[in-house]
Amino acid sequence: MRITKPEWLHHDADKKKLTAIFSVDFHPDGQRLATGGMDNKVRVWSTHAITHNDSAQPHAPLATLAAHGGAVMCVRFSPNARYLASGADDTVVLIWEQDTHADYSGLGDGSLSEGSEVWRPVRRLAGHASDVCDLAWSPDARFLASCGLDNRVLIWDTRTFTQVAELTAHTQFVKGVTFDPAGKYVATQSDDKTLRIWRTSDWALHATVSAPFQDNIFSTYFRRPSWSPDGACIAAANAANGRVPVAAIVQRAAAWPTDLSFVGHHAAIEAVQFSPRIVSIDGTQTSVCAAAGQDRSVSVWLTSQPVPLTAATALFAGSVFDLAWHIPEPSSYESEDDPVVARLAACSFDGTVALLEFSRSELGSPIPIPDQGAMLAAHGWSRPYKSARTLADLHCSDGSNNDDDYDGNSDGRPRPIAETVAQIHLE
């Protein structure tokens, strides 16, 4: 495992006073990494610059997106690679799209995007009454879920970005959301010490899981859960076994049993994140999950074994808030002897980001996409998968990038909802 922490990747111009970074996410192609911070900004970075890090040669972000009026709590790229969603404590969700036809000469003070890339806000989703804590796209990018400190979960149809459902069973702050990769459910986690599972067919409550959280005495910024890529289980943050902090494993079965957990962290777990690909290690197919939290460490687990595969302890000087994986396509490293097969990004309250890289000898190899599709089919996934070669093929191959419903200009350029910070706050 190789760990990189570039000193130049931060959300404050003064490196002596770093600003907390609350969220991180990879673009589906792995070439960009987005971060959201307490400085009210979203920043997009070059992954190549991070992996080829030279601290003596600082790299400016590819883009700095300045449209929120509060700290940016979550950033998530859409699975079809078209959009970047950001949610903040200004109660707003913004949908950004890269403008590859931008006239850079027209960008000046007050612009919503600065840097070598131009990203424009094409939708402003106003529905929450308090901070937006987490976001999740459905696997086919058809829906976006947002949750927040108003105790609600909102579902947005990405063809028009109109609200289509409001999920209101939680009685306290909702701090995490994740979609079922088989497309049947969405799961949400709250300070009311429950994980609730909702059907995507009618957005009705399907099940409530509370047992792993009843002993919990820990307070966290987030409770970010994650669904395994084969659809077999959910990893839930901020659970407890007595007074021991754990990540609970909620199995996909009639009663959603919670007999398993990841035990090893010494303080509350803020976020868990499954790798999007099943891997084969020594002939065993398994899911890979990362966990992180207030002990400032990151651990990596295989669902096939009870102890962590590895752990990076005291990696940060503050709590770890978010995690993101990128799995390069095997075709990109076929000629290498021991290539990097997975990258894991983590961000912290201390204002830094770490990138963990795993080689094939450490983490095995991703199984073929059709094999992963067959696992999802066992849970009701109905789309064609036998000819899929990438995750985008598997989940978004039916044209769900919404081109027919796209409200853009005639030349294909995104139609921004505003050009300056002043304009967007007048919306």
Secondary structure as GFF3:
##gff-version 3
##sequence-region A 1 427
A	DSSP	beta_strand	2	4	.	.	.	ID=ss1
A	DSSP	beta_strand	21	26	.	.	.	ID=ss2
A	DSSP	beta_strand	32	37	.	.	.	ID=ss3
A	DSSP	beta_strand	42	46	.	.	.	ID=ss4
A	DSSP	alpha_helix	47	51	.	.	.	ID=ss5
A	DSSP	beta_strand	63	65	.	.	.	ID=ss6
A	DSSP	beta_strand	72	77	.	.	.	ID=ss7
A	DSSP	beta_strand	84	88	.	.	.	ID=ss8
A	DSSP	beta_strand	92	98	.	.	.	ID=ss9
A	DSSP	three_ten_helix	104	106	.	.	.	ID=ss10
A	DSSP	beta_strand	113	114	.	.	.	ID=ss11
A	DSSP	beta_strand	119	126	.	.	.	ID=ss12
A	DSSP	beta_strand	132	137	.	.	.	ID=ss13
A	DSSP	beta_strand	143	148	.	.	.	ID=ss14
A	DSSP	beta_strand	153	157	.	.	.	ID=ss15
A	DSSP	beta_strand	162	167	.	.	.	ID=ss16
A	DSSP	beta_strand	174	179	.	.	.	ID=ss17
A	DSSP	beta_strand	185	190	.	.	.	ID=ss18
A	DSSP	beta_strand	194	199	.	.	.	ID=ss19
A	DSSP	beta_strand	205	209	.	.	.	ID=ss20
A	DSSP	three_ten_helix	211	213	.	.	.	ID=ss21
A	DSSP	beta_strand	226	227	.	.	.	ID=ss22
A	DSSP	beta_strand	233	241	.	.	.	ID=ss23
A	DSSP	beta_strand	244	251	.	.	.	ID=ss24
A	DSSP	beta_strand	260	263	.	.	.	ID=ss25
A	DSSP	beta_strand	269	274	.	.	.	ID=ss26
A	DSSP	beta_strand	279	281	.	.	.	ID=ss27
A	DSSP	beta_strand	284	286	.	.	.	ID=ss28
A	DSSP	beta_strand	288	293	.	.	.	ID=ss29
A	DSSP	beta_strand	298	302	.	.	.	ID=ss30
A	DSSP	beta_strand	310	312	.	.	.	ID=ss31
A	DSSP	beta_strand	320	326	.	.	.	ID=ss32
A	DSSP	three_ten_helix	330	332	.	.	.	ID=ss33
A	DSSP	beta_strand	340	348	.	.	.	ID=ss34
A	DSSP	beta_strand	353	359	.	.	.	ID=ss35
A	DSSP	alpha_helix	360	363	.	.	.	ID=ss36
A	DSSP	beta_strand	365	366	.	.	.	ID=ss37
A	DSSP	alpha_helix	369	377	.	.	.	ID=ss38
A	DSSP	alpha_helix	391	396	.	.	.	ID=ss39
A	DSSP	three_ten_helix	403	405	.	.	.	ID=ss40
A	DSSP	alpha_helix	421	424	.	.	.	ID=ss41
###
